[in-house]
Amino acid sequence: MEFLPIPGAAPALLATTETRGADWDAFLQATKRPWKRFRDPTVSDKVKPADHPVSGVSWHDANAFCEWLTEKERKEGRIPADMRYRLPTDHEWSQASGISEDPAVPPADLSGKDLAYAWGMTWPPPEDRFNVGDISELPGNLSWEKSVQAIRDTPPVFVDEHEETCPVKCFPPGEHGFYGLTGNVSEWVWDKWKPSHNEHGFRVLRGAGWFSPAKGGMPWLTRFLAQGLEIAAIEGVRPAKQTLLLSDRERAQPTEAWPHFGFRIALSKSAETLPDGMLPLENGVRVNSLGMHLLPVDGSANPESYIARWETRVRDYQVFATETSRHWGKPAFPQGPDHPAVLVSSQDSEAFCQWLTLRERQSGAIPQDWSYRLPTNQEWLGIFLPEPATLMAKADHLRFWNNALFNENISDHSRYAALGRKGYSYRYHDGHAWTAPVGSYKPMVRGNFSFYDVGGNVAERQICTRLTRGPAPEYRTIWGEDYAQTLAYEWSDPYRTVSQRQLAASPEIGFRVMLGKADFNNDALLTREDVLKNREQFQGHTYAWVISSGGWTEFDAFARGIGGHLVTITSAEENDWLLKHRGNWYIGGRRPLQGADPKAKSSFSWVTGEPMTFDGWTGGQPSNGVGDPKKANLEEPFMALFTKRLGPLKPGWLDCPETKDSIDGFIVEWDTEDPLAAPTGPR
């Protein structure tokens, strides 16, 4: 690929041509990235020659190519470690084309304002200079004779002799040496259409493509008419005098990949800031030796911890497995290198972090006092929970995708079709029966950063934050949705724990990593201040919800140690208020294991000694597990509050064993509005 300096934008360089099919094929072969081209009935399916520009790529596809080429050429020593390939900015593209625009003005407000064409200021365009929409595009056998005749009878007829794309140097370059800035393919640039758009909002394309009309849109219109398509499908065709302006912009979602969408690449310093205040990825993002993107947790200029933008990929884990000769089973479904790594146990994921830490300390990529690890469950929830208020308190807002449903890889029509299950009718179709390449769906935006696959693809492992100084917990929390989780039923909860004690490898569970100071102490205890981040007050008392995977006895000791107690419910008003808070929680009631009727309500008492004056038991409770063969000889001496239906049982109190997978954690209560003043105890 050839590069030239961008006028007025040195030291940035820009490719003289659009990215070719040969370049794209090398990328696909090296990464095994799945590529689904947009199927247009008016566009041929024939394979384009290698010297034609690649077409039918999304903005995400183009960025993935840049990341791959950067990593490849750094390893080969072709570019320095501080250089990076990326998409050009909108302003850089304008400078390369020779027009002068104010970089502070958003692309949406600049489109069509400068009236220069690649050939000058006159109209019509000269022939044999550009590959745009012309009479050559018309299919050979047309049934819409009147439409064809209308084009042929309207002078001047523009002919470039190329039905679709042509070689990247098929026409002369512009004044600064760049080919195809008008015609061949429309080119993705970095910028958002408007600064107010989120990461998944419209992005900008520059330069007319072979689809762009050279005469009022008529050839393009006729292509659709010739296929018998509805006219409504092409409303809004803009006049050729506008679409061929060098200042004309097109906007599209970053996931769209129309058959005239392509790109060219720029090369610049990695630390160079782009117009929307971000690096070629985002400002402050670290890219490690495996190409993993690590984003600051707190968003500060000098963060002390980072978390991965996406789940650990097959390509990342494969390097670890190869270098350490670690056995790694493969799932029963196909995966590419950019899919999330699965069939990785809790021990495997922690070993990966240790290996990557040593690898990057030895290479100098990270300081000696930094390390990789899994996030704690509290950290994971603190980063990704949409609202820092009470966990699970407002179900309508607890969607990973910010209330925009169906933007993740979860169980859908394609999965049930792959399983051969008939009779299911799913209105959601995400196109992936199993895992998908990371970053395939709309991101979750947190401040200036975007994270992928939090609500889908695979569930993710965490470290459990210690509550007491007893034995280390032998369980791990797992949060987030996966490709097998359905949202078709009312009981589905995106903040569910897939299996709180799942240590073994699973095809539905993966992990994402954190990077930070090595002084992280896995034995550090959860503090009262941590807990009080999720507090609410009711009738003069303070309540906090703690998500954890331990057992009732540990929770009771923890609550006492931070100056409170497991919640006691003494009125209908308090009970109703607590039921509004989503989740299943251990509460402060228990019965003796000996000398008490296990199925009698009177056998239970509150840990504070308060009288149990209110009855919130749901139907048939307490039962001590009677009638459930899975609970034979299993005592259920502890109380829990279920705010969701459990089979036939309505929300209410249940008796439970010491630990239960369907319980999310526990509720701490302080009998005061100032819990920080309460005396603490031993833990």
N, C-alpha and C positions, 0 to 999 in steps of 0.2 A: 504494500500500500504506500502511495506517495503522499507527502505532506508539504504544505507551504505555510509560511507565517500568515496569520490573519491580520490584515491591515489595521493598525491602531490597537491591536490586542496582543502584541508581543509580551511574553514569549510563548503564548499559546499557538499551537499549530492545528491546521485543519486538513483533513484528507482531501485530495484534489478530486476524488470521485466518490460516488455513493458506494456503500459496502456491497461487494459483489456476491453472487451466488456461491462462488468458490470459497470465499472467506466464511460465509455462513455455513456451508457444508462442513468445513473443518471444525467449526465450533460445535455443530450438532454431533459429529462423530466423536469428538473428544469428551463431550459432557453427557452424551446420550439424552439430551434434553428433549422431551416430547414437544412436537410443534404441530399444532392444529391450524392449518391455513383456513381462512374464511372461504367458504364455498359459495361462489357467485355463478349462477347459471349462464351469465353472459361472458364469463372469462374462461379461457381454455384451461384444461388441466395438464397440458403438456409441460414437461420439465424445461425450464428456461436454461439457456446456455450459461456456462460458468462465468462468462464475462459480462452478463447482464446484472443489473442491481437486484439484490434479494428484495422480494415484495411479499406483502401479507404478514408483516411482523408488527407486534404491539410495542408500546413504549417500554414495557417490562422486558420483552424479548431483547430489544436494542440495548438496554442497560445490562442485561445478563451477558450479552456478547462483550461489552466493554470490560466488565469485571473479569471475564475469562481471559481476554486478550492481555489485560494488565498483569494478571497472575502468571500467565504463560511466558510473557516476554521479560518479566522481572527475573523469573527462574533461569531463563536462557541468557540473561545478561544483555538483552537487546535494549532495554530501557533502565534507567536508574531506579532505585527503590523509592525515590521521592517523586516519580512521575506516574501519571495515571491516564488511561484512555477513558473517555467519557463522551456523552453527547454534547455538541456545542450549545451554547446559550442562544437565545433568540437574538440578542444584540450582536453576538459574534457572527451569526449567520447573516444578519443585515450588513455588517461591515465587510464580510467576504463578498457579498453581492454588489457592493459599491454604493449603497444608499446610506444616508445619514439620518439617524433617529435618536431620540432622547432615551437613554437606557433606564431612566426613572419612570417612564410611562409604561403601564402594563401592555402586554401584547394585544389584548382585546381592544384597547383604545388606539392602537397604531395600525391595525389591519386596514389596508386600502387607502391610507392617508397619503403616502408618498406615491406620486403618479408615474414613476419611472418603470420602464420595462427593461428586460435584459438587452434589447436592441436599441433603446432610446426612449423618446417620448411620443413617437408616432404610432398610429394604428392604420391598417392592420399589420400583423406580424409578418416578417419575411419568411419565406419557405426555406426548407433545408437547414434550419438552425435549431429546432427544438422538437422533442418527441412529446406531443400533447394530443388531446382529442381531435381527431380529424377524420376525413372520409375513409382513411385506411382502416379505421376501427370497425367499419360496418361489416357484419357477417356477409358471406358471399351469397347466401340464398335468403332473400327477404320476402316476406309475404305482405309487409306493410308498404306497398308501393307508393302510396300518397306521401307517407312520411319521408321516404327516400327521395322522392322527386322534389319535395319541399327543400331538402338540403341541397340537392344538386342545382336547383334553380335559384339559390340565394348566393350571389357572389359576395366576397371572393371565396372560392373553395380552397381550403387549406389541406395540403397533402404532405405528410412526412414519411410515408411508405412503411411505417411500423404500426402493426395492429395493436401491440401491447408494448412491453419493454424493448429496449434495444441495448447494445453494448454501452458500457459506461462512458466510453469516449467516442460515441458515434457522431457527435456534433462538436463543433469547436468550443473551447473554453471561454469563460467570461474574461473581463479585463484584468482580473487578478489571478488568472490561471486555474480557476475552479470549474470543473465540468458539471453540467446537468443541474445548475441551480434553478433553471426553468425547464420543467419536463422530466420525463422518464418515471421517477417516483416522487411522491411528496415525502418530505424528510422530517422525522421526529427531531425536535430540539428539547432541551432540558426543561424549559419554563412551564409554569402553570399558565392557563389562559387568563386567570385573574388571581391576584395575590390572596384573595379571601378563600380560594378553593382549598379543600383538604388534599391530603396525599392521593386520594382516589378520585379527585376532581379532574376536570378537563386539562389535557396537556396540548401543546402547540405543535403543528406541522407547518413547514415552510416549503415553498417552491411548488409550482404546478406539476402534476404527474401526468402519465400517459392517459389517464382517465379524464383530465381536466379539459373542458371544451375550448377549442380555438375559435368557435363561432357560435356564441349564444347558447351553448348546451345542446344543440340539435343532434350531433352525432351520438353523444352519450344517451340522449333520450331515445334515439332510434334503436340503440343496442337493446334497451329494455323492451321497447315495443316489439322488436323482432322476436323476443322470447315470449311474447304474450303476457308480460307482467303488468300489474296494475300501475296506472299513472300516479296514483297516490304514493307509491313507493319512492318516487323521485321528486316530490314537490320541494321547492326551495332551491332549484338549480340556479346558480348565480351567473350573471352574464360574463362572457369571456373577457371583456375589457377589465373586469375586476379580478378574475381568477388568475390571470397571467401577470398581474402587477407583482413586482418583486416584494412589495410591502404586504401583499395579501397573505393572510394566515388562515389555516384550517384548525378546528379544534376537535378533539376526540378523547374518549375515555382511554386511560393508559392500557386497558385490557383489549381495546379494539385492534383488529388487524386486517383492515380492508385490503383488497388486492393491489391498490396503488400506494400503500404505505411502506416506506423504506427508511433508510437513515444513512448518514455519514458520521464519522467520528472525529473527535478532537483529541489532542494530546497536550497535557499541561502539568504543572506542579500539583501534587496531591493536596497541598494546603491552600490552594487557590479557592477563594470564596465565590460562590455563584450568586446570582441576583436575588434569590429568595432567602439569602442569609444562610445557605447550607453549602457544605462541601459537595463534590460530585455525588456523595451519598447524602449526608447531613452533617452540619457542623458539630465537631466533637466526637464523631464516630471513629472507633478504632477498627482496623481490619487486621486480623491476626494471620499467622503463617498458614493457616488452612483456608483463608478467605472468609472466615466467619465475621459478621458485622456485629460489633459490640457497642451498645448505646449507653450513655451515662444514665445512671439510675436517678440521680437528683437533678440533672439538667444544669449543674453548675459548670463554670469554666474550668475548674480543676477537680473533677470528680474523683472519688476514691473507690468507686465501684461501678461496674458496667454489667449489663445483661444482654444476652444475644438477641438479635432482632428476630431470629427464627429458631426453630428446633434444630438440633444437631442432625446434620445430613448423613446420608449413606457414605458420601465421599469423605466426610470428616472421620467417621468412625472406622472406615475401611483402612485409612492410613494407620490408625492406632492398632487395629487388629493385625495388620500385616507386620508392623514394626515390632510388636510384642508377641507375635505368634499366638494370639488369643483366639480360641474357638468362637465362631460367631455363626449361629444358624441363620438360615434364610426363610422368610415367610412363604406361605403357599401362594402368594400373589406376586406379580412382577413389580419391581421397583427400579427406578433409575438413580443415578448418583445424587440428584438433587432432592430426592424424597427423604423424609425423616427416617432416621435409623430406628428400627424396631427390633424386637426379640433381644433387648438389652436389659439385663437385670439391674436391680439397684446397685449391686456390687460392681457390675460392669460399668455403669455410668460414673460411679465415683472413681473407679480405676482410670477411666478415660481422662477425667479431670486431673488426676495426679500425674499421669503421663504427659499431658499437654503442658502442665506447669513446669515440669523438669525440662521438657523439650525447649520451651521458650525462654526459660531462665538461662539455659546453656547457650542459646543462640544470641542472648541479649535483647530479645524482643520484648521482654517484660522485666521490671526490676526484681532483684532477688527477694524482696519482701512482698511480692505479689503472687497470687495463686488463682487457679481456676477451681470452681466448686459448683455444686448444685445450690440453687437458692433455697432458703428456708421457706416453709409454708407461709409464714407471716410476710416475708419479703415479697414472695410471688403475688400474694393477694394485695399487698400495699402498692405494688407497681401497676397491676392490671385491673384492680377493682375500680369500676367507673366512678363510684362515689366513696369518699373516705369516711362516710358516716357508717352507721351500724351495718355490719355484714348481714346480707340477705334480708334487710329490713323492708326494702321496697322492690317487690318482685318485678314490677313493670319496667324498672330501670336497670335491672341486673342482667343485661344481655351483653355479651362480649362485643357484639357488633354494633353497639350504640343504637339499639332499637331498630336497626335496619336488618330485618331478618333475611336469611338465605344468602349470606355472603361468606359461608365457610364450607369446608369439606366435612359434611356429616352424613349420616345415613339418609339415603335418598332413593329415587327411582332406579338409578343406575346400579346401586348396590343390590337392591332386591332382584333386579333383572339378572345380574351376575350370579346371584345365589340360586336362580331358577325358581324363585317364588312367584307364583301366579296369584292374581286376585288382589294385588296391592295397587292402589292408585295414589301416587305421590305427586303433589303439585310442585315439589321441589326437585330439581334435577341439576346437580352440580357437575356432572360429567365424570366423576371419579368414583368407581365402585370401592376402591381401597384407598391407599394413601395417594397424595398428590404432591408434585414438586413444591417445596416450601416457597411461600410468597406468591402462590397462584391466585389468592383471593384478596379481597379488599382488606387493608390493614386496620388495626386498631390504632388510633392516633392519640398519643399522650404528650401534650405540650407540643414541642417542635419535632417529635420523633414518632415513627410509625413502627409497630410490631406486627408480625404476621403469625397466623395460625394459633392464636391464643384460644379461640373458640372452636377449633376443629383440627382436622388432620390426625394428630395423635394426642392422647393425654400426656401430661408431663410430670416427672418425678420431682419431689423436693426433699429437703432434710427437715425433720421434725424439730421444732424449737423445744428445748428442754424446759419442763415445768418445775421439776423438783430435783434434788441431788441424789435421787435413788439410782438404780441401775439404768444404763443407757437404753433408750427405747429401741425395740427390735421391730420397728415398723417405719414406713415412709408414707407421707401423704402424696396423693396424686390428684392434680387439678386440671381442669380444662376438658373440652369435648374431644371426641375422636370420630373417625369416619364411620364407626358403627353405632354412634349415638343418634337417636331420632328425637326430633322436636315435635312429633306428631301428636303427643299426648300431653295432657295437662300436668302430669306429674314430672315431666322432664324439667330438669333444673341445670342451667349451664354452669353453675358453681358446685355441681355435685362432686363428690370424691369417688372416683371410679372404684377403687378398692384401697382402703386406708392401710391395709397390711400386705399389699401386693409387693413382695420383694422379688419374685421370680420374673423371668422374661415373659413378655406378652407381645403379640402382634399389633396391639392397639395402644401400646405405651412407649413413649420415647422420653426425651429430656432436652432442656436448653440449659446453657451454662451461664455462670456469673464469673466475673474477673474483678479482683480487688486486693486490698492489703491482706497479707497473710496472717494478720493478727486475729482473723476470724476464729472464734472459739466454738467448736461444735458442742462443747459442754456448757456454753453460756446459757444462763436462765432467762426466760421471758420475764420482763419487768412489769411492774404495775403501770408505769407510764406507757409501755407498749399496749397493754390491755385497754387502758382508758382512752385510747384513740378511737375506740368503737363504743363509746358510752352514750347512754341516753338517761334522762331522768323522768320519774313518774311518781307523783304524790310524795315528794320529798326524799325519795330514795334514788340511788344511782345504780344503773345496770350496765354490764358490759358482756358482749358475746365473744367467746374465744373459740376459734376453730382449731381443733386438735384431734389426735388419733389415739390418745391414751385411754385410761379407764377411770371409772367413777372415783375410786379411792385416791388416785393421783390428782384428779381434778379437785376433790374436796380439800386435800392438803395444800394444793396451790392456792385455792381461793382464800383459805385461812391465812396462808403465808403473806398475802398481799393486803391483809387487813379487811377482807370481806368474807363472804360465805357463799356456797352454792345457793341459788335463788330459792326462796320459799314463797309459796303462792297462797295468800290468805284471804283473797276476796275475788268475786266474780269480775270486778272491774280490772284488777291486776291480771287475772288470767286472760281476759279478752284482749287486753293490751299486748300481752306477750305473744298471743296467738297470731297477731298481725305481723310478727317478725319471722320471716321465712326460715325454715330449717328444723332440724330435730336436735334437741339439746338435753343433756343430763341436768337434772335439777336436784335440790337439796333434800330429798326424801329417801328414807331407807327403812328396812325392817331387820330385826335380828335373824341370824341364820338358824338359831335354835330356839325352841320354846314358843314359836309364834305360828299361827295359821298362815301359810304363804299366799293364800287366796283371799284373805280378809283385809279389807281396807283399814280396819282398826289396828292392824299389825304394823302399819307404816307411821313414821313420825318425821318431823322436820329436824334438820341437824342443829338448828338454833334453839330447840326446845319449845318453839311456838306451837300452840294447839292447831291441829289440822281441822279448822272450822269450815273450810270450803272443799267441796268434792268436785274435782275436775277430771275424774277417771272416765275414759271412753268405754264403750260397751264391752262387757265381759272381762274387764280389767279390775284388779290384778288377776293374772291367770297362772303365774309361775310356769309359763310355757306349756300348760296342759293342752292337749289336742294337736300339738305340733311335734311330729316324730323327730324332727331335726334337733329338738331341744330336750330330748329324753335325758333325765338325770342332771339337767342344767338348772341351777338355782337362778332366780331373777329377783334379787333382794333390793334393787336400786330403782329409782324413779327417773323417768324422762318425759319431756314435753315434746310431742310430735305436732307440728303445725301443718303437716300434709297428711292426706289419707294414707293409711298403710293397709293395702288390700281392702277388706270390708270395714276396717276400723276408721271412724271419723277422727279428726284432730282432737287431741286431749292428752291425758296422762296415761303412761304405760309402765308396767314393771319390766325391768331389763336386767341382763347379766352385767358383770363387771365391764365388759367391752362389747360393743356392737357396731358393725360396719356401717349401718344405716344412720348412725348418730354423728352429727357434724362436729360436736364439741360440747361446750357447757356455758352456762350463764352465771356470772358472778354478780352478787348484789351487795351494796353497801347501804346501811341504814342511815345514810346521811347524804347531803348534797355536796359535801366536800370530802371525797374519798381519800385525797392525798393527806388529809389530817388524821386518818385512821391509823392506829398502831399496827405494825406488821409483826409476823411471827416466823418461826423456823420453817424452812422448806427443804 
